[in-house]
Amino acid sequence: MKKIPVENAVGMTLCHDITAMRDGFKGAAFKRGHVVTEEDIPKLLDIGKRTVFIWEENAGEIHEEDAALRMAAMAPVEGAHYTAPSEGKVLLMADTRGMFRVDTELLRQVNSIGDLTISTLPDHYPVEEGARMASMRIVPLVTKEAQILEAERLCAGRKLVDLRPYRTLKAGIVITGSEIYTGRIKDKFEAVARAKLAKYPCEILGATVCDDDLEMITGAARRYLDAGAELLIFSGGMSVDPDDLTPTAIRALGADVVSHGVPSQPGNMTLVAYLGSAAILGVPGAAISMPTTIFDAMLPQIFTGDKFTKADLVRLGDGGLCQLCKPCHFPNCTFGRY
């Protein structure tokens, strides 16, 4: 673009909106793309514009709105849409519930190009329909098209941002402990688990209370698996004491244990495993007494069908300490970000 006196701009195209404020009006007196006429000159001078910015042919530049649209096009997301440009930016909006994902290293590379800025929600963030997930714009009014071309090159064949929708899962709950099985104390976990699962598309096949008996525990689990359970949740006996049988029972099922123990408080003794495509969680007792544990932070990914890796669980350490806020603000907080 080129800055020139208004008197010399007749017949030239404005490359940006020109805002006016007068008599209670605030808005665009001249829109981007307007071709300046002789009659416009006194109007421009009246609103304090002695100079205007006009397009230069073949300057290799791109306007902020065109740049924002190009940035949106390089990062398509199923189940979401981009807004029309406004104030030079576009917003990525969720059309469905799910978990927002962002390639943080690719995002860093794009934001290092120069004039480009993309801001997003954190990776692994649960969102509701209508949520704002990302904003894209350039800093100046125009930028060299070469910068957009570089961003497009980096994003080609890669997924910068994504929205992973929740799948409907069948779940079974297995509660262990002789004190509960014999009726000495009343179970409190089933109600907690049902309340948390109610936030997701879930069919709960049932909840079974087992004695501290390996065959009883594995038998209950297999019955749920035979009924089509895609998620098994165990509660009770999750410590490392020799007489705590739940981890042993999970292994006896033939499950692949990703980790028993995660760098998170509360929920440090959580067990994560898979048996084929079925996810298995061993949930420590903190889930009963605390409003939010790492159990809550894991459920969004469980319901997308994306399997946890050991590396995923290790990354829980950064953001794995709950601040025990009253009232609880999860997920709009630092807990469970990775």
N, C-alpha and C positions, 0 to 999 in steps of 0.2 A: 504494500500500500504506500501511498505517497501523500504527504501533507502539503496542501496548497491554499492560498488565499481564496475566500469564497468568490471573489469577483472573477477569478480565473477558472472556476469549476463548472461553468455552464457547459452542459452537454456531457458531463462526466458522471460516473456512477458512484454513489456513496457506498462505502464498504462496512458501515455500521449504523445502528439506529442513533438518532440525535434526539435526546430527551429535552423536553421543555417543561417549565413550571411557571404557571401564571393563572391568576384568577381562579384558584382552587383546582386547576388542572395539572396533572402530572402524568406524562406519558410520552410516547414517541411522536414528535412533531414531523420527523422525516424518517422513513423506514430504510433499512439496508436495501440496496438495490435501486433506490430512487435516483432518477436522472435529474440533475440540477438544472433548473431553468432560470431565465433572467428574473422572473417574478419571485423566485425563492430567495434571491440575494438579500432584500431588505428584511425578510422574515428571519433569515439566519442571523443577520446582524442584530435584530431585535432581541434574540435570545442569547446574545453574547458570543456567537460563533463567527470569529474573524477568519478562521481556517477550518477546513474539513479534510477528512481522509478519503481518498478515492483509490480505486483499483488501478494498479499498473499492469498492463498486459504482459504476459509471459514472465512475471516476477518470481514464479515458483512458490507462491504463498497460498495459504489456505485459511479461510475465515474460521473463527472460533466455533460457530454453529456447524459448519461443514466438517470441521475437525472432530467435534463431539459425535456426529453421526458416523463418521468413519471409525472412530474408536468403538462405538457400540457395535458396528457391523463386524469388527474383528473378534468380538467376544459374544457370540449368540448363546442364548440360554433357553432351553426348553422349559416350559412351565413358568415363564416370566416374560416381561416385555420392557422395552425402553420407552420412556416418555419422549415427546417432541422436545426439541431444544428450547430452553428457557434460560435467559441470562447467561447464555454461552455454554450451558451444561445439559447433559441428559442423565436421567436417573433410571436405574434398573429396579423394577418393581416385581414382587412375587405374585404370581397368579394362583399359587397353591401352597399348602403347608409343606414344610420339608426342612432339610438341613443345607445351609449355604456353605459352599466350598470355594476356596480361592487358592490358586497356585501362588504361594507367597513369594517364591523365588522369581517367577515370571513377572509378578506384579512389581517387584523391586527393580527388575531390569527395565520395564516399560517406564516406570516413574523416574528412572535415571537418564532418560533420553534427553531431557532439557525442558521444554515448555509443557510437556504432557503431565497431567495429574489425574490419577485414578484413586479414589478412596472407597473402601469397602467395609462391610462388617468383618469381624474376625472369622478365620477359617473354623469350620465345624460349628457354625452358629445356627441354632434352631429358629426358624422364622414362621410367621403366620401369613396367610394370604393378605396382600396389600402392603407388606413390609418393604421399606427401602433397603436395598442390598448394596448398591454401588452408585457412585457418581463419577462422571467422566467429563473433563473439560481441559482446555489449555489455559495457561496463565495470561498471555497477552491477547490482544484482539485478533491477531493473525500470527501464524507461525509458518516456517518453511515446510512445504509439503514433504520434504525429505524426512522430517521427523515422524510424520504419520506413516510414511512408507517403511521406516525402520521398525515401528511398533507392529505394523501388519506383518512384517517378515518374522518378527519374534513370535507372534501368536499363531502363525500358520501351522495347522496340524496339532495345535496344543489347546488345552482348555484353560483359559485364564480364570473364568468364574463359572460356577455351576450351581444348580439347585437340585438337590437329590430328594425326590418326593418320598413320603412315607408309604410303605407297603402294608397291606393288611396281614397280620401274623396271627397264628394260633399259638397260645401260650399255656403252659402248665406250671403250677406252683407246687413245690415240694418243701414241706416244713419239717425239720428234724428236731428231736429233743425228747428224751424220756419224760421230762417234767411236763411237757405239753401233751404228749401222747397219753400219759396216765391221768391227765386232768388236774395235776397239782397246781398248775398255773394256766391262765387263759392265753391263747395265741393272740398276738397283736399284729403279726406281719401280714397276714392275708389281706386285711383291710387296707394296710399301707400299700401293698403291691397292687391291689385292684384300683386304688385311687390314682396311682402313678400311671398304670397302664391305660386308664380311662382317657388319658390325654392323647392317645394314639389309636389308630385303626386296629383294634385288637379283639380277637375272640378268645376269651379265657375258657379253656377246657375244664378247669377245675382246680381245686387246691387239696392236697393230701398231706395229712400229718403222719409222720413216721416215728417209730421208736428208734433208739440208737442201735439199729440193726442194719448191717450192710445189705443183706438180701432184701429187706423190706424197702430200703431207700432206692436201690437200683431197680427193684420191681416196679415201684411207683413211677419212676422216671421212664422206664421202658413202655409202660402202658400209655403214658402221654405221647411218647415218640411214635408208638404204633397208631395212635389216634391222629397223627399228623402234626404234632407240635413242632413249630419252627423256632420256638423260644422256650427254654426251661429255666426257671428261676428257683434256686435253692436258698433256703434260709436256715440258720442254726448250724452250730458245729463248724464254723469257718476259721477258727484259730489254728495254731500249729501244735496244740496239745495232742498227744498220742491218741486220746480217746475221742477226738473230734473226727467223725467218720465222713462228713460230707465231701471234702476234697478226695478222699479215698474212693468214695462211691462214684464220683464224677469220672475219675480215672478208670474205674472198673467198668464203666459203660463203654470204654474204648475212645473216649473223647480226647482230642488234641488240646492240651492245656497251654494256652498262650502265656499266661502268667497267673501265679497265685501271690497276690500282693501288688499294689500299685502305689506310686508316689503321690498319694492324695490323702488329705485329712478333711472331713471324716470319710471313712470307707477304705482305709489302708489295706485291709485283709480281703478285699474283693478278688474273686477268682473269675477269669475269663477263659472260656474254652469253646470249642466247636466239635460237633459230631456230624460229619457231612456238612450239610447246609444249615443245620440247626445251631443256633447260638445258645450257649449255656453260661449263666451268671450265678456265681456263688456270692450272696449278698450278706455282709456282716450285720450284726445287730444294731449298729448305729443308724441304719435306715428306719428303725422303729422310733428312736428317741430324737433324731435330728430331722428338721424339715427338709434339708437338702444334703445329699451325699453324692459321691461319684456315680452311684447308681443312676441318679437323675441325669447327670452329664453324659452317660453312656447310652441311654435309651434312644436319643435321636438317631445316632449312627446305627444302632441295632435295627431300627425300623426302616432305614434306607436299604438294608441288606449288605452294606459295606462291612467286610470283616475287619476287626481290629488286628493290628500286628503288634509285636513286641515293641517296635519303635514308636507306634502310636501311644502305647501305654507309658513308655518312658517319658515321652514329651508332656505327659500330664503333670510332671513335677513343676513346670513353669505355669503357675496358675492353679496348682493343685491344692492350695491351702485356702480353705473357706474362712471368711472373716467373721462368720457367725453373726451377721447383721440382724438386727431386730427392728422392723420386720425383714424377712428374707426377700431379696430382690432377684434371685436367680430366675432366668438366665442373664438378666441385665446386670452383670457383675463380672469380676475377674475370675471366678471359680470355674474350673473345668474347661478353660481355653487351652487349646493345643494345636 
